[in-house]
C-alpha cells in the first residue's frame, strides 16, 4: 500500500514516522516548501542569528533513506480523489492508496489595498523567512499588522537587528481576546519597555505604493501615514485548503474530519492546522493551529490507517510562548473573560513582569486552569491537578511541586498562599518546596 502525505510539517512527518513504526507500507512525503522537515517555531531564531537553517532540522538527511521515507519536492495543484491521483504544478503525477492531507496554514489577508505590493508578507513558512531576510538590508522601519503570537515574534526579529518597528493592534489591549486583563496589560508595558512602538486600537486601512510596486507606508483609519519599507501581515492564519475547494472533499473553514481524523472521502485523512474536527472535545476548538496538537494528530492518524482505531483526544489544553523576554504558559481554562462558574486567584510581582493566576471552580473549589507569566510550572503536575479536580487549597499548599524554574531562582509560592489567606481568612501553610524526588513521588502517586 502506498501512503502519500501532503505536507512535511510536524503533523505530516510525525504521521510518516509512526506509519513506519507500525508498518512496511510505501510512504511518500510531499512538500513544495522545503526539502527537509524543519521546526517552524524556530524560524525566528534563524533570523536573529541564534541558529543556522541546518540547526532547525530535527533529523539528519540520512534519516529519511534509513527509514525508507520517500521525499518529493513539488506543489500539488489538483487531486483526483476518484482515481486516487495527485497532479503537480510541473505536470508530474503520483498515485496513492491512502492520502493524508497535512497542508498547514496560510497567513490571513483581508483585502487591504496594497497587500500584494513588494515588501508585504506574513510569517508562517520558510519562504516567508527568506523573503523577510532579503528585504531587511537597509530597512529603516517596519510596520506589523496584528497582535497575536506571530506579530510579536516578527517584531522581536526586526528589533533584534535594531530595525524600528511599529505594531498595529486593533484591540484595546494586546491579545485581550486570549489573555485576562492583567496579563494583557503586562504585555503592553513590556512591549513598549522593549522599544517597540505599540499602537493599540489601531487598524490598517491601506498600504501605500511608492510608484514602483513597493510598499513605502501604511495609512490608518484616522488618516495617519506611517512610513515603512516592510509590512508584516500577522493578523492570524487560516487552513491551507484553497486548492481543495470545488472538490468532493467536505470543507468548513478547514477539512472536516471525525474523531479518527477521517474525511468524508474513503482513504483520505486530514491532520494538523488544516483539519477541522466535526465534534471537538469539550473545552477544545475545532481548529487548533498548535505544534503539539499537530504532532498528536500525526501519531493518531498513523494508528488509524494501520487498522488500530484510536480516537483523537488532545487532553487538557496547554500552550506556551514568549513575549520578547516574558515566558508564557497556560494550562486548562484561563479565558480572557472570566465566566460565571470560575473564580480566580491572581498574584503579580512588584516588577510587573511575573505573575501567577489559578482559576478554580466557584461552586466546587477544584482547580481548572493556570496562567504563568515569567514563571515556569511543570506541565505534568498542573495537568494532574486539573484532571483529578484537585481542591485549590491542596494545590496551594503543594505549589512547590509545580515550580520548574532553575535552582536558586526566587520562589513565590508563599505569596500566593498569603493572598489566598488574606482573601478568605484561612490559615493555609505551604507544605511542599521544590525537589525532584517529591515531584516524582507525586506523579507516581
N, C-alpha and C positions, 0 to 999 in steps of 0.2 A: 504494500500500500504506500502511495506517495502522498505525503502531507506537505502542503505549501503554506507558508506563513508570510503574510504581507506585513512587514514592519519589523525592524531589528532593534526596537527599544527594549526596555526591561520586560515588558509583557511577552513580546514575541520570542525573545531569547530564552526567557525562563520556560516558556512552553516547549521550545525545542530541547532544552536541557533535560526536562522531565520526560518528554517523549522518548528521548534516547535512553534514559534510565529504565523506562518501562517497556521498551520495545526495540525491535530491529527495523522499524519502518524507514523508508527513504524520507528524508526531511530536507526541505529547501527553504532557506530564509531569504526573503526578498526585500531590498531597500533601495530607494533612489537617493537617500540622504548621504550615507557613508558606507565604506567597505566593511567596517567592523563596528560592532556594538560599542557604545561609549556611555558614560554616566552623564545623563542630561543635567542632573543637579550640580555638576561640577563645571559646567561651561564657564561660569563667571570667573572661576579661579584660573582658567587658561588666559583669559583677557587680562586679569590682574597680575599675571606673571608668577603666580604661586605654583602652577603646574604646567607641564607641557601637554600637547594633544595626546601623546602616547601614554601619559600618566593616567588619563581618564578612561583608558580601555581596560576593563576588568579582566580580559582574557588575552593571552598572547596569540599571535597569528597561527601558531601550530595547533592551538586548542581545537579549532574547527575541523581540521582534517583528522586529527586524532579521534574525535568523537563522531566522525562521519556526518557532519552537518554541512550541507552544501550552501554556499553563499552566492546569491545572484544580485548584481547591481543593475537595477533597471526600474523604470517607472511604469506601473500597471495603469493603463489607460482605460481598459474596459474588461469586465468579467462576463463570460458566457456561463451562467450558472447551470443551464440545461446540459450543455456539452462538457461542463467542468473544465473550462479552458480560460487561461489568463492571456490577455492581449496587451503587449507592451508598446510604449510610445515609439520605439525604434522598429516596430514591425515583428518582433520576436513573439513566440507563443510558448506556453507551458501548460501541460495538462496536470490535473491533480485528482486525487480520490477524496481527500478531505482538505478543507480550506479553513485557515484561521486568520481572521481579519484583526490586525493589531496596528491600525493605521494612525493612532495617536490623535493629536490636536493640531489646530491651526490658530494663529493669533486672530482675534476679532478685529474686523474693520466695519465701521458703521456708516460708510458712505460719506465720510468727510471730504469736502472739496480739497484736492491736493494730496490725497492719501496715496496716490500712485507715483508721486514725484520721486526723483533720485534723492537719497538721504532720508527715506522714511521706511521704517521696518519694525517688526516685532522682535521678540527674543524667545524662541522656542527651539529652533533647530540648529544644527551645526552650521549650515549655510548662513543662518542669521548671525551667528557669531563671527563668521568670516566677513560678512558684509559690514558689521559694526567695526571690526578691526580695520578694514580697508578705508573706512570713512573717518577714522579717528585722528589721523595725522593732520596736524594744523587746525583741528577743530577748536573753535573758540567758545562755543556754547551749544548745549543740547537741551531739548525740551522733551520730557517724558509725560505721556498721557495715560493716566490710570494709576490707582493707588493700591494695587494688590501686591502679592509677593514678587512677581516678575518685575513690577515697576521699581520697587526698592532695590532689587538686585541690579537692575540696569543703572540706577542712579549711583549705587556704590561703585560699580565698574568704572563709570566715567569719572567719578570723584577720586578714585584711586590713581588716576592719571592727571589729576589737577585740572580737569575739564569742568568748568562751571555748569551746573545742572539746575534746571527749573522743573519741579514735579507738580503737574496739574492733577488735582484730586477733586472730583465733583461733590463728594460728600462733605459734611460739616466737620468731620474728623477722620483721620486716617483709618481705613479698613474698619469703620464702625459698624458695618453690617455683619462683621465676624467678631470683632473684639468688644468686650464690655467698655464702658465709657472711660474708666480709669486707665486701663491698659492702652486704649486708643490715644488718649491724651499723652501718656508717657511716650509713645512712639512719635507723636507730633513734636514734642520737645526735643527728643533725641535726634530726629532728622534735622531739625533746624540747628541744634547744637553742633552737628557734624558739618555744617557749612552748606547744606543743600537747601535751595530756595523752594520751600513747600508752599504751594498756593491752594488752600482749601476752598471749597465751594466755587471752583473754577473749572470750566469745561473748555473743550476745543471746539471752535466754530469753523476754522479754515486754516489750511496750510498754504503759505504763500509761495508762488513760483518766482524764482529770481530772473525769469525771462529765458533761461536756458534749460528748463525742465528739472531744476534742482530746488529743494526746499531752502528758503532763506529766512523764514519767520513763521510764527503762528499768530492767529487772531483769536481772541477770546470773545464770548458773547457781549462783554461790555465795550468791545472795540479796542481793547489794549493789544498792542502789537509787541511780541517778544521775539527779538532777532535770534536766530539759531541756524546752525548748519546741519543739524541732525534732529529728527523727530522719532522718538521711540513710542510705538503704539503697544501699550501693555494693558489695555482695558479688557483683560480676560482672554480665555481661549474657548474654542468650540470643537466638538468632534470632527475629525477629518473624514467626512463622508460625502463630500460634494460629487465625486465621480460615481457614486452608487445611486444617486437619485435617478428615478425613472426606471429602475430595475425591479425585479420581483422581490428584492430584499426589503423587508419591512423596517421602516425608519421612523424614529421620533426626532428628537434632537440628535440622537446617536443611533447606533444599530441596536434594535430591540432584541434582548436575549432573555431566556428563562434562568432559573437558578443553577442550571447546569451549563450556562453560557452558550446554549444553542440558539440559533436564529430561527426564523420561520421556514428556512430552506433546509432540505436534508444535507447533512455532511458539511454544513457551514456554521462556524462558530465566530464569536467576536469577543475580544478581551481588551482591557486597558481603557485609555481615555475615550476611545471611540464607542465603547459598549454602554448601552443604556438598559439597566435592569427593569424588567416589567414590574416586578414586585420586590423592591428593595427591603432589606431587613428594617425593623422598627428603629427609628433614630438615624437611619443612613439615607443618603441621597441616591437617586437612580443613576447619576453620573458622578464619579469621583475621580478627578484627574490628579491622583496622588501616586507617588512612586510605589509605596508598599502595597496598595490595592492592585496595581498593575502586576506586580510580582506574584501576589497571591492568585490572581486570576490565571496567570500563566501556568502555575502548578495545577490548579483545579481543572483547567481545560485539558491538560495532558492526561489526567486520570480518566476523564470522561471519554475522550477519544479512544483510549485504550480499553474501554469497556467496564471501567470501575465507576459506578455512579456516585459522584461526590458533589454535594451542593456547595455553592459558593457562599461562604459566611465570613465577612470581614471582621467580625467580633466587635470589640469596644473601639470606638473612634479614637484615633490619635493622630497628631501631626506635629511637625517641628519645623522651625525656620529661623532666620536670623535677620533682624532689622539693624543693619550696619553692625553695631557692636553688642546689641542686646539679643541674646538667645531666647527663643520662644518654644514652649512645649504646651500641648493641650491633650488631656485625656478625658474621654467621656463627654458629658453635657455641659458646655460652657458657651451658651449662645450670647450674642451681642446684647439682647434684651432679655432680662430675667422673666421667665413665665411664672404664673401664679403658684405653681406647685413646687417651685425651687426657692430655697433661701441660700444666702452666700456669706462666707467669711473671707474678708479681704485684708491683707497686710501689705503695706508698701514701705520700702526702706526710705530713710531720710534723704538718700542721694537721688531719689526719683528714678532709679534705673533698675530696681529689683522689686519683684512683687510675687506674692503667692495668693491665689484665690482657690477656695474649696467650696464647690456647690454641693448642697445636700437637700434631701427630700424634706420639705417643710413639715409634712404630716408624720412621716415615719422616722426621720432623723438619720438615714443612712447616706453615705457619700455617693454623689452621682457625677462629679467632674472636678478636674484640677486644671488650673491655668498657671503656668510658670513663666515669669519674665526675669531673665538674668540669673536664674537658679535652676539647677537640673535635678529632677526626680527620676527614680528608676521606673522604667516602663512596667516591668513585671509586677512590682509592688503596687503601683497605682491601679493597674488593671485588675489585680486580685481583689483589692479593696472594693472596687466598683462592682465587679461581677458577683462578689459574695455579699453585697449590700451591707458593708461594714458600718456600724454606727460612727457618726462623726466624732463622738467622744473617744472611742477606741483608736481611731485614726490619729487624732491629735496627740494622744498620749504616746503614740509609736511613730511619729513623723520621722524620727531619725532613721528608720528603716528605709525610707524612700530617698533620702538625701544622696545624690550621686555626684556632688561637687568634689573636686580633688581634696585630698587630705591637707589639713592646715587652712583650708578656706573657713571663713566665718560661718557659723551656724545660726539659723534664725528660727528654728522650730519653737523655741521657748517664747518667742514674740507672738506667734500665732496662738499658743495656749493662753498667754496673758490677755490677748484681745478677747478671746472667747470667754474667759473668766470674767472680764470686765463687762461684757455684753449680757451675760447670763447669770452672774452671781455665783458661778460654780467655783470649785476648787480643784480643777484638774491639775495633775502633775505629769510633766514629761517623763516617760519611762525609758524609752529606747533611744540611745545615741547611735551614731554610725558605727558600723562594724560588719565586715564581710560575713563572719560566722553567724551573726544574728540574722542577717538578710537571708542567707542560705537556709537557715533553720525555719524561718518564716515561710519561704517559698515552698519548702518541702512539706511543711505542715498544712 
